[in-house]
Amino acid sequence: MSKLLEGKTAIVLGVWNKWSIAYAIAQAFAREGARLLLTYQNDRVRPSVEELGRELGATSFYPCEVQQPSDIEQMGNSLQAAGHRLDVVVHSLAAAKHEDLNQPFLNTSREGFQLALDVSAYSFVAISRILAPLMTNGGSIMTLTYLGSTRVVTNYNIMGIAKAALEAEVKYLASELGPKKIRVNAISAGAIKTISARGVKDLSKMLEISAQRAPLRRNTDPAEVADAAVFLGSDLGRGVTGNVLYVDAGFHVMGL
């Protein structure tokens, strides 16, 4: 049986533990035959990322702290020097100050606002600008978002604003990169109990409500998000760009 990503090279930004969505995506990409490249934020997390990557069969690892423009540029230079032609880019990065997720949105600090928008949204533009030139045969760039971008989700706060910006970027980048046969999409995953998500106050309550109200009456499995990423990265998704693909057991369609 043929593998959907065989012959393609994919780089995944955001893998740092086995419970992350990025890890699930990297795992699915490896299963489908992709040549897998990973990034790590700094030397502190490098050993754990490399250990996870070796288990998945990743061939190369690149430092990339997205708040440092020089890191992003150097990553691009290193990929080019190594002769890598990219087919798939996965941006699974977000950050916010803990206090900004545990107080009214009205009290968000300027510093906290800038941090969330920089890491969670602007980095997608910066990464796309550097890596798109390496996608010489076209390809797929994708990011991860959440329903809090378009609806008020209690305690999601500044992250909802950052994800709204991110989704707008998807549309603009899809328009600009389309002539180069590069597709740009976002996957809106349902609430998942990742280590990062635990920073959101009352996450357990969010998961409980989602499971009760979603049409499928359950929460989202990271593997489902990963399979959607495989679809978008493969030739099966060749006509899909500028979209937000919901993988949330149908929760986004529900009203009162």
N, C-alpha and C positions, 0 to 999 in steps of 0.2 A: 504494500500500500504506500502510495507516494505521500511525502510530508509537505505540508502547505507552505513552509518557509525554507525549504531546501534550496541551497544556492544563494540565499540572501544573508546579508550581514546586518545585524541589529545592535544598536547601542542602547542600554537601559540606564537611565539616571535615577537613583533613588533607592537602590537595593541596600539595606543595611541590617535586616534581620529576616528570619523565615516567616514572620507574620505580616510582613508588609505586602501591599498590593504589587509593588514593583517586583518583589521576589516571585510572586505567583506568575506574573507576566514573563519574567525571565525563564522560569521553569517551563512554562508552556512553549516559549520560543525554542528552547533547547529540545523539547519533545518533538517539535515540528521541524527540526533540522536546521535551524538558523545558526549561523556563526555568531556567537554571543560575545559582546564587549560590555564591560561594566565600568562605572565610575565610582569614586569614593570621595567623601567630602574633605577629609584630612588624614594625617598620619595616625591619629588616634583610632579611627574606625577602619583603617586600611586592612589590618590583619583579619578582622571578622568578615569584611566584604570579600577579600581574596579567598578565604576559606569557603564561604558560601559559593563563590564563583567557580572554584575548582570542582566542587560537588556537581555543579551544573554543566561543567565543561567549557566555561568561559575561556577565551584565548588571550585576552588582554585586559588590563586595568589602567584607568587613567584618573589622576587627581583632578577634582573639579569642585571648588568652592564657588558657587554661582554668584556670591556677593563680591567676588574678586574678578573683574573683567580680564585680568591677565591670565587667570586660571582657565577661563573659557577659551581665550585665544590660544593658549598653549596646548590645550586639549585638541583643538582643531589642527594645529601645526603638527602635533605628534601623530594624529591619525593620518594626516596627509603624508608625513614622512615614512610611516609604516606601510603606505600603499593601500590603505583601506578605502574602499568605495562603499558608502553606506546605502542601505535600502530602507531601513526602519529606524526611527528615533523615538524613544519613549521618555517623556518628561513626567516623572512622578515625584515632584518636589513641592513642599509647602512648609511654611513656618509662621508662627505667631507668638507673641509674648504670652506667657501663661496667664498673667493677670488680665489681659485683654479678652480672654475667653471665660473669665470668671467674674466679670463685672458688667454693668449695663453698657451697651454699645456707645451710648452718649459719652461715656467717660474714656473712650479709646484715646490713648496718647498719640501725639504726632509721631513720636519715635516708633511706637508700636504699629501705627498705620503704615509708615514707610517700610518697616521691616516686612510686614505681611505682603504688601504689594510688590516689593522688590524680589523676595524669594519665590513667592507663590505665583506671581503673574509676569513681572518683567523678565525674569530669568528665561521664560519660554521664548520670548522674542530674541533675547541674546543668544540662546542656544540655537535657535532656528537660523539666525543670521550666519553663525559660524559653521554649522553643519550642513546646511542646504547645499553649498557648493560641492560637497563631497557626494551628493546624491545625483551623480551624473547621468544615471538612467531613470531618474524619477524615483518615486518611493512614497513612504508614508511617515508623517510626523504626527504623534498623538500625545495628549496630556490627560490628566485625571481631574475631574471636577465633582461637584456635589449639588444636590437640589437647593441647598442654602444660597445658591447664586441667584435664584429667581423667586424664591419664597422665603419668608421669615422663618428661620429655624431657631428656636430658643437656645441661647448660649453659643450659637455658631458665630455670631457677631462679626468681627473684622474679616474672618475667613470667608464669609458670604460675599463681602465686597470684593475681596481679592479674586474669588472664583468667578464673579460676574465680569470682572476685567479680563480674566483669563479666557472666558468663553467668547467675549468680543474679539479678542486677539485671534482666536481660531478662525473666525470669519474673515478678518482682514488678511491674515497670512494665507488662508486658502485661496483668496482672490489673487494675491500677488505671486504666490508660488505655483499656482495652477498651470501657467504657461510652460513651466519647467517639468510638468508631469509629477509634481510633488503634491500629495494630498495631505490635508491638515484636519484633524478631527479631535474631539474630546469624548471620553467615556465618563458618564455621570454614574458613579457607583453608589449603591445604597449604603446605608450605615453599616460599617464593618468594624469589629473590635480589634483594630490594629493598635500597636503601641502609641503611634502618633495620635490616633483618634481619642485615646484616653485622656488627652489634654482638654477635651470638650467636657464641660460640666454636665453631669447627669447623663452620660453616654448610655448607661444601662437602661435608663428610662426610654431613651430614643430607640434603642434596639427592641425593647419590649413593645412599644407603640407601633414600630414599623412592622414587626412580625404579626401583630394583631390586625393591622389595617391594609397591608399590601394585598393585592389580588391573589397572590400565590400563598398568602398566609405564612410567610417565613421571611427570614433575613437573607441578605445577599451572601453568596459564597465567593471568596476571592478567586476561585478557579473559574467561575462564570465570567468575571471581569477579564481574566486572563484570556479566555477563549474568544471574547469579543475583540481583544487586542490582536489576537492571531488573525481574526477575520479582517480587521482594518489593515494589518500589515501585509497580508497576503494578496494575491491577485483576485481573490474572491471579492475584495473590497475596492476594486479598481475604479468603480464609478461613484464612490462615496467620498465627499469632501465638504468641509465647512459645517459639519454636523456635530451635534451633541447626542451621542448614543446612550440611552438610559439602560443600565443593567442594575435594576433595583427591585426585582420581583414585582414590578408594576406600581410601586408606591407613588410615583410621580403623577399618576392619573387621578388619584383620589382627592375628593373635596371633603365636604362635611358628611 
